[in-house]
Amino acid sequence: MVFILKAFLLLLLIKLVLGLTGVILSKYGFVNSVKNGDNLTSWLSEVSTIRFFLEVVILAPLLEEFCFRGITQSNSTILVCSSITFLYLFSCRLSGVNFYEFHLKSILILLVSIALSIIFKDKIISTLLTINSSTISRICLVYLSSILFALWHYNNYNFVNVNFQTKVLTLLPHFLSGLIFSWFAIKYGIKWSLSAHIFNNFIATLFTLIRTQ
């Protein structure tokens, strides 16, 4: 627990430093100001506070940890669940379906994701176990999943009329969070990366709700 607390404080420190860096760079015109994405803004106005809290603090970390950190595990069940979650989330995102809501489209996507993961279960497990058995390939997998994790949050921001370095600086905290969560998952198991992710989103949600009141 002490290790988790120290690592989380490190994450907060990194975010603080990046935030201050962004303010300084913005002052000199190197980066542009970024607002929340239109989807996030409309979502906040349409759903109740309780639903927003449950989806962001509980459901989002659960889905994202299995999707992006589950692949680093050695447990066969977790690897299959990770495959299902990965296929479900990215299929929903590419087709414009809200993955938080269960309706005909999302249920069909989920069923297809489950079916494909079961059909190719042995191949998925053997491939990921082979990757995770090598230190170098596992590190590459961690960095790749952290990059995807950062890009996954792209739609959280309105990047219209902003330069490239602004996008990089804005998404960098998500990338670093992905690395730290991966560290938790590999060293202590996915339940600890999930716990850290939930706590991280809990703090961020509190600040978001305070700002929008």
Backbone hydrogen bonds in HBPLUS format (Angstrom, degrees):
<---DONOR---> <-ACCEPTOR-->    atom                        ^
c    i                          cat <-CA-CA->   ^        H-A-AA   ^      H-
h    n   atom  resd res      DA  || num        DHA   H-A  angle D-A-AA Bond
n    s   type  num  typ     dist DA aas  dist angle  dist       angle   num
A0005-LEU N   A0001-MET O   2.91 MM   4  6.11 158.9  1.95 147.0 152.7     1
A0006-LYS N   A0002-VAL O   2.93 MM   4  6.16 161.6  1.97 150.4 155.1     2
A0007-ALA N   A0003-PHE O   2.91 MM   4  6.11 162.0  1.94 151.9 157.1     3
A0008-PHE N   A0004-ILE O   2.88 MM   4  6.06 153.7  1.95 146.7 154.2     4
A0009-LEU N   A0005-LEU O   2.91 MM   4  6.11 157.3  1.96 149.3 155.5     5
A0010-LEU N   A0006-LYS O   2.93 MM   4  6.17 146.5  2.04 142.0 151.7     6
A0011-LEU N   A0007-ALA O   2.97 MM   4  6.32 148.3  2.07 141.2 149.6     7
A0012-LEU N   A0008-PHE O   2.95 MM   4  6.32 156.2  2.01 150.0 155.9     8
A0013-LEU N   A0009-LEU O   2.89 MM   4  6.11 152.9  1.97 144.0 151.8     9
A0014-ILE N   A0010-LEU O   2.88 MM   4  6.14 156.7  1.93 150.0 156.1    10
A0015-LYS N   A0011-LEU O   3.00 MM   4  6.24 160.6  2.03 149.1 154.1    11
A0016-LEU N   A0012-LEU O   2.91 MM   4  6.10 151.0  1.99 144.2 152.6    12
A0017-VAL N   A0013-LEU O   2.89 MM   4  6.14 161.8  1.92 152.2 156.6    13
A0018-LEU N   A0014-ILE O   2.90 MM   4  6.11 162.0  1.93 150.7 156.0    14
A0019-GLY N   A0015-LYS O   2.82 MM   4  5.93 149.7  1.91 141.0 150.1    15
A0020-LEU N   A0016-LEU O   2.92 MM   4  6.18 162.4  1.95 152.8 156.4    16
A0021-THR N   A0017-VAL O   2.86 MM   4  6.02 152.5  1.93 144.5 153.2    17
A0022-GLY N   A0018-LEU O   2.83 MM   4  6.03 151.1  1.92 143.0 150.7    18
A0023-VAL N   A0019-GLY O   3.04 MM   4  6.37 149.3  2.14 143.5 151.5    19
A0024-ILE N   A0020-LEU O   3.03 MM   4  6.31 160.7  2.07 149.1 153.5    20
A0025-LEU N   A0021-THR O   2.86 MM   4  6.07 168.1  1.88 154.7 158.4    21
A0026-SER N   A0022-GLY O   2.83 MM   4  5.85 147.0  1.94 140.2 149.8    22
A0027-LYS N   A0023-VAL O   3.03 MM   4  6.22 144.7  2.16 140.5 149.3    23
A0030-PHE N   A0025-LEU O   2.84 MM   5  5.14 144.5  1.96 162.0 154.4    24
A0029-GLY N   A0026-SER O   3.14 MM   3  4.95 162.5  2.17 101.1 105.4    25
A0158-ASN N   A0035-LYS O   2.88 MM 123  5.52 163.2  1.91 152.7 151.5    26
A0037-GLY N   A0156-ASN O   2.68 MM 119  4.85 164.0  1.70 115.0 113.1    27
A0041-THR N   A0037-GLY O   3.02 MM   4  6.30 162.7  2.05 154.6 159.7    28
A0042-SER N   A0038-ASP O   2.92 MM   4  6.05 168.0  1.93 152.4 155.2    29
A0043-TRP N   A0039-ASN O   2.91 MM   4  5.92 148.7  2.01 138.6 148.2    30
A0044-LEU N   A0040-LEU O   2.97 MM   4  6.17 155.3  2.03 147.7 153.0    31
A0045-SER N   A0041-THR O   3.28 MM   4  6.54 145.4  2.40 139.4 148.1    32
A0046-GLU N   A0042-SER O   3.03 MM   4  6.16 129.3  2.29 141.0 154.1    33
A0046-GLU N   A0043-TRP O   3.20 MM   3  5.17 136.7  2.40  95.6 107.4    34
A0047-VAL N   A0043-TRP O   3.12 MM   4  6.13 156.3  2.18 157.4 159.5    35
A0052-PHE N   A0048-SER O   2.95 MM   4  6.17 167.0  1.97 154.5 158.4    36
A0053-PHE N   A0049-THR O   2.92 MM   4  6.03 159.0  1.96 145.8 151.8    37
A0054-LEU N   A0050-ILE O   2.92 MM   4  6.15 164.2  1.94 150.9 154.9    38
A0055-GLU N   A0051-ARG O   2.91 MM   4  6.05 164.6  1.93 155.8 159.7    39
A0056-VAL N   A0052-PHE O   2.97 MM   4  6.00 166.4  1.99 150.3 154.5    40
A0057-VAL N   A0053-PHE O   2.81 MM   4  5.56 158.6  1.86 146.3 153.7    41
A0058-ILE N   A0054-LEU O   3.01 MM   4  5.22 146.1  2.13 122.5 132.4    42
A0059-LEU N   A0054-LEU O   3.01 MM   5  6.42 163.2  2.04 155.1 159.8    43
A0060-ALA N   A0055-GLU O   2.71 MM   5  5.78 151.5  1.79 156.3 164.1    44
A0062-LEU N   A0058-ILE O   3.19 MM   4  6.29 157.7  2.24 146.2 152.9    45
A0063-LEU N   A0059-LEU O   2.96 MM   4  6.19 169.7  1.97 162.0 163.2    46
A0064-GLU N   A0060-ALA O   2.86 MM   4  5.92 169.2  1.87 158.5 162.3    47
A0065-GLU N   A0061-PRO O   2.84 MM   4  5.72 156.7  1.89 144.8 150.6    48
A0066-PHE N   A0062-LEU O   3.32 MM   4  6.44 164.5  2.35 143.2 147.1    49
A0067-CYS N   A0063-LEU O   2.96 MM   4  6.06 149.0  2.06 143.3 153.0    50
A0068-PHE N   A0064-GLU O   2.82 MM   4  5.79 173.2  1.82 151.5 153.5    51
A0069-ARG N   A0065-GLU O   2.83 MM   4  5.01 144.4  1.96 127.0 138.0    52
A0070-GLY N   A0065-GLU O   2.86 MM   5  6.22 122.3  2.19 147.7 158.3    53
A0072-THR N   A0069-ARG O   3.10 MM   3  5.58 161.3  2.13 113.3 119.1    54
A0073-GLN N   A0070-GLY O   3.17 MM   3  5.56 167.2  2.18 115.5 118.6    55
A0079-LEU N   A0075-ASN O   3.01 MM   4  6.28 154.3  2.08 152.4 160.2    56
A0080-VAL N   A0076-SER O   3.05 MM   4  6.33 154.3  2.12 148.9 154.8    57
A0081-CYS N   A0077-THR O   2.97 MM   4  6.21 164.0  1.99 150.4 155.2    58
A0082-SER N   A0078-ILE O   2.77 MM   4  5.92 147.4  1.88 144.2 153.9    59
A0083-SER N   A0079-LEU O   3.01 MM   4  6.26 149.4  2.11 139.8 147.3    60
A0084-ILE N   A0080-VAL O   2.98 MM   4  6.32 159.8  2.02 152.6 157.6    61
A0085-THR N   A0081-CYS O   2.94 MM   4  6.12 166.5  1.96 150.2 153.8    62
A0086-PHE N   A0082-SER O   2.87 MM   4  5.99 161.1  1.90 148.9 154.4    63
A0087-LEU N   A0083-SER O   3.00 MM   4  6.16 172.5  2.01 153.2 155.0    64
A0088-TYR N   A0084-ILE O   2.90 MM   4  6.02 159.3  1.94 149.3 156.0    65
A0089-LEU N   A0085-THR O   2.86 MM   4  5.95 176.0  1.86 156.5 157.6    66
A0090-PHE N   A0086-PHE O   3.11 MM   4  6.13 169.7  2.12 153.4 155.6    67
A0091-SER N   A0087-LEU O   3.02 MM   4  5.79 147.3  2.13 136.2 145.6    68
A0092-CYS N   A0088-TYR O   2.98 MM   4  6.06 157.7  2.04 145.9 152.2    69
A0093-ARG N   A0089-LEU O   2.88 MM   4  6.11 159.7  1.92 149.5 155.7    70
A0094-LEU N   A0090-PHE O   2.96 MM   4  5.99 163.2  1.99 142.1 146.5    71
A0095-SER N   A0091-SER O   3.03 MM   4  6.09 144.2  2.16 140.2 149.4    72
A0096-GLY N   A0092-CYS O   2.90 MM   4  5.84 107.9  2.43 138.7 154.8    73
A0097-VAL N   A0092-CYS O   2.79 MM   5  4.67 152.1  1.86 144.3 145.2    74
A0096-GLY N   A0093-ARG O   3.30 MM   3  5.12 155.5  2.36  96.0 103.1    75
A0101-GLU N   A0098-ASN O   3.32 MM   3  5.80 155.7  2.38 110.4 116.5    76
A0107-ILE N   A0103-HIS O   2.88 MM   4  5.89 162.3  1.91 164.9 170.4    77
A0108-LEU N   A0104-LEU O   3.00 MM   4  6.13 157.9  2.05 146.9 152.8    78
A0109-ILE N   A0105-LYS O   2.97 MM   4  6.22 161.3  2.01 150.7 155.9    79
A0110-LEU N   A0106-SER O   2.90 MM   4  6.08 155.7  1.96 143.7 150.7    80
A0111-LEU N   A0107-ILE O   2.88 MM   4  6.11 159.4  1.92 150.5 155.7    81
A0112-VAL N   A0108-LEU O   2.95 MM   4  6.17 159.8  1.99 150.3 155.6    82
A0113-SER N   A0109-ILE O   2.90 MM   4  6.06 156.0  1.96 146.2 153.4    83
A0114-ILE N   A0110-LEU O   2.90 MM   4  6.15 156.2  1.95 149.8 156.0    84
A0115-ALA N   A0111-LEU O   2.91 MM   4  6.10 161.7  1.94 146.4 151.8    85
A0116-LEU N   A0112-VAL O   2.91 MM   4  6.09 169.0  1.92 155.0 157.2    86
A0117-SER N   A0113-SER O   3.05 MM   4  6.11 157.4  2.10 142.0 148.7    87
A0118-ILE N   A0114-ILE O   2.95 MM   4  6.14 147.3  2.06 147.4 156.0    88
A0119-ILE N   A0115-ALA O   2.90 MM   4  6.09 163.5  1.93 152.7 157.6    89
A0120-PHE N   A0116-LEU O   2.97 MM   4  6.09 163.8  2.00 149.5 153.4    90
A0121-LYS N   A0118-ILE O   3.29 MM   3  4.81 162.8  2.32 102.1 101.8    91
A0124-ILE N   A0120-PHE O   2.90 MM   4  6.08 164.9  1.92 161.4 166.0    92
A0125-ILE N   A0121-LYS O   2.92 MM   4  6.09 171.2  1.93 161.2 163.1    93
A0126-SER N   A0122-ASP O   2.97 MM   4  6.03 168.8  1.99 147.7 151.4    94
A0127-THR N   A0123-LYS O   2.98 MM   4  5.97 159.7  2.02 146.1 152.0    95
A0128-LEU N   A0124-ILE O   3.05 MM   4  6.17 172.0  2.06 152.2 154.6    96
A0129-LEU N   A0125-ILE O   2.89 MM   4  5.93 158.7  1.94 151.2 157.9    97
A0130-THR N   A0126-SER O   3.01 MM   4  6.03 148.6  2.11 137.6 145.8    98
A0131-ILE N   A0127-THR O   3.01 MM   4  6.29 156.5  2.06 146.5 153.0    99
A0132-ASN N   A0128-LEU O   2.88 MM   4  6.05 164.0  1.91 149.2 153.6   100
A0133-SER N   A0129-LEU O   3.00 MM   4  6.01 120.5  2.36 132.9 146.4   101
A0133-SER N   A0130-THR O   3.31 MM   3  5.17 142.3  2.46  92.7 103.3   102
A0134-SER N   A0131-ILE O   3.29 MM   3  5.80 158.9  2.34 110.9 116.6   103
A0138-ARG N   A0134-SER O   2.93 MM   4  5.97 151.4  2.01 148.1 156.7   104
A0139-ILE N   A0135-THR O   2.95 MM   4  6.14 153.6  2.02 147.1 153.8   105
A0140-CYS N   A0136-ILE O   3.00 MM   4  6.31 158.5  2.05 149.7 155.6   106
A0141-LEU N   A0137-SER O   2.93 MM   4  6.13 148.9  2.03 139.6 148.3   107
A0142-VAL N   A0138-ARG O   2.90 MM   4  6.18 150.3  1.99 145.6 153.5   108
A0143-TYR N   A0139-ILE O   2.98 MM   4  6.29 161.8  2.02 153.2 157.0   109
A0144-LEU N   A0140-CYS O   2.91 MM   4  6.07 157.7  1.96 146.9 153.6   110
A0145-SER N   A0141-LEU O   2.89 MM   4  6.01 163.1  1.92 147.6 152.3   111
A0146-SER N   A0142-VAL O   2.94 MM   4  6.08 144.9  2.07 141.2 151.3   112
A0147-ILE N   A0143-TYR O   2.97 MM   4  6.18 148.2  2.07 143.5 151.5   113
A0148-LEU N   A0144-LEU O   2.99 MM   4  6.28 162.6  2.02 150.8 155.3   114
A0149-PHE N   A0145-SER O   2.84 MM   4  5.97 144.6  1.97 135.9 146.5   115
A0150-ALA N   A0146-SER O   2.98 MM   4  6.21 149.2  2.08 139.9 147.0   116
A0151-LEU N   A0147-ILE O   2.95 MM   4  6.26 163.8  1.97 152.4 156.7   117
A0152-TRP N   A0148-LEU O   2.80 MM   4  5.91 136.8  1.98 140.6 152.8   118
A0153-HIS N   A0150-ALA O   3.09 MM   3  5.53 144.1  2.22 106.9 116.2   119
A0154-TYR N   A0151-LEU O   3.02 MM   3  5.05 162.1  2.05 110.0 112.5   120
A0156-ASN N   A0153-HIS O   3.00 MM   3  5.36 157.8  2.05 111.1 118.2   121
A0157-TYR N   A0154-TYR O   3.25 MM   3  6.08 171.4  2.26 121.9 124.3   122
A0166-THR N   A0163-ASN O   3.23 MM   3  5.45 130.9  2.48  99.8 112.3   123
A0167-LYS N   A0163-ASN O   3.36 MM   4  6.79 152.8  2.44 146.9 153.4   124
A0167-LYS N   A0164-PHE O   3.05 MM   3  5.26 117.2  2.46 100.8 115.4   125
A0168-VAL N   A0164-PHE O   3.04 MM   4  6.40 160.2  2.08 154.8 160.5   126
A0169-LEU N   A0165-GLN O   2.99 MM   4  6.09 166.5  2.01 144.2 147.8   127
A0170-THR N   A0166-THR O   2.96 MM   4  6.04 151.6  2.04 144.7 152.6   128
A0171-LEU N   A0167-LYS O   2.98 MM   4  6.12 156.8  2.03 149.7 155.2   129
A0172-LEU N   A0168-VAL O   2.87 MM   4  5.80 127.9  2.14 143.7 157.3   130
A0174-HIS N   A0171-LEU O   3.08 MM   3  5.42 125.0  2.39 106.7 120.3   131
A0175-PHE N   A0171-LEU O   3.16 MM   4  6.54 152.0  2.24 149.9 158.3   132
A0176-LEU N   A0172-LEU O   2.93 MM   4  6.23 164.3  1.96 161.1 164.5   133
A0177-SER N   A0173-PRO O   2.84 MM   4  5.97 150.2  1.93 140.3 149.4   134
A0178-GLY N   A0174-HIS O   2.91 MM   4  6.11 150.1  2.00 141.0 148.9   135
A0179-LEU N   A0175-PHE O   3.07 MM   4  6.46 146.9  2.18 144.1 152.7   136
A0180-ILE N   A0176-LEU O   3.03 MM   4  6.33 160.8  2.07 150.1 154.6   137
A0181-PHE N   A0177-SER O   2.81 MM   4  6.01 164.8  1.83 156.1 160.6   138
A0182-SER N   A0178-GLY O   2.93 MM   4  5.99 148.6  2.03 138.1 147.1   139
A0183-TRP N   A0179-LEU O   2.95 MM   4  6.20 146.9  2.06 140.8 150.0   140
A0184-PHE N   A0180-ILE O   3.00 MM   4  6.38 155.3  2.06 148.9 154.6   141
A0185-ALA N   A0181-PHE O   2.92 MM   4  6.18 164.2  1.94 148.9 153.0   142
A0186-ILE N   A0182-SER O   2.90 MM   4  6.08 161.1  1.93 153.4 157.4   143
A0187-LYS N   A0183-TRP O   2.98 MM   4  5.97 165.2  2.00 149.9 154.7   144
A0188-TYR N   A0184-PHE O   2.77 MM   4  5.56 164.7  1.79 152.7 157.8   145
A0189-GLY N   A0185-ALA O   2.95 MM   4  4.26 129.5  2.21 104.6 116.7   146
A0192-TRP N   A0189-GLY O   3.13 MM   3  5.82 144.6  2.26 115.7 123.7   147
A0194-LEU N   A0190-ILE O   2.87 MM   4  5.98 153.6  1.94 147.7 155.4   148
A0195-SER N   A0191-LYS O   3.03 MM   4  6.13 149.4  2.12 130.6 138.7   149
A0196-ALA N   A0192-TRP O   2.97 MM   4  6.17 161.4  2.00 146.2 150.7   150
A0197-HIS N   A0193-SER O   2.92 MM   4  6.02 152.1  2.00 140.7 148.9   151
A0198-ILE N   A0194-LEU O   2.90 MM   4  6.09 158.1  1.95 150.1 155.6   152
A0199-PHE N   A0195-SER O   3.02 MM   4  6.25 162.2  2.06 147.8 152.4   153
A0200-ASN N   A0196-ALA O   2.89 MM   4  6.07 155.3  1.95 145.0 152.2   154
A0201-ASN N   A0197-HIS O   2.93 MM   4  6.15 163.6  1.95 151.5 155.2   155
A0202-PHE N   A0198-ILE O   2.83 MM   4  5.98 143.6  1.96 143.9 155.0   156
A0203-ILE N   A0199-PHE O   3.12 MM   4  6.38 160.1  2.16 150.1 152.7   157
A0204-ALA N   A0200-ASN O   3.10 MM   4  6.36 166.3  2.12 148.1 152.2   158
A0205-THR N   A0201-ASN O   2.78 MM   4  5.82 152.6  1.85 143.7 151.2   159
A0206-LEU N   A0202-PHE O   3.06 MM   4  6.26 154.7  2.12 145.1 151.3   160
A0207-PHE N   A0203-ILE O   3.22 MM   4  6.55 162.2  2.25 151.9 155.2   161
A0208-THR N   A0204-ALA O   2.99 MM   4  6.21 153.7  2.06 144.1 152.0   162
A0209-LEU N   A0205-THR O   2.86 MM   4  6.04 165.2  1.88 155.3 158.4   163
A0210-ILE N   A0206-LEU O   2.96 MM   4  6.11 152.9  2.03 145.7 153.7   164
A0211-ARG N   A0207-PHE O   2.99 MM   4  6.16 155.0  2.05 145.0 151.2   165
A0212-THR N   A0208-THR O   3.11 MM   4  6.31 142.5  2.26 142.7 152.5   166
A0213-GLN N   A0210-ILE O   3.43 MM   3  5.42 156.7  2.49  98.5 105.1   167
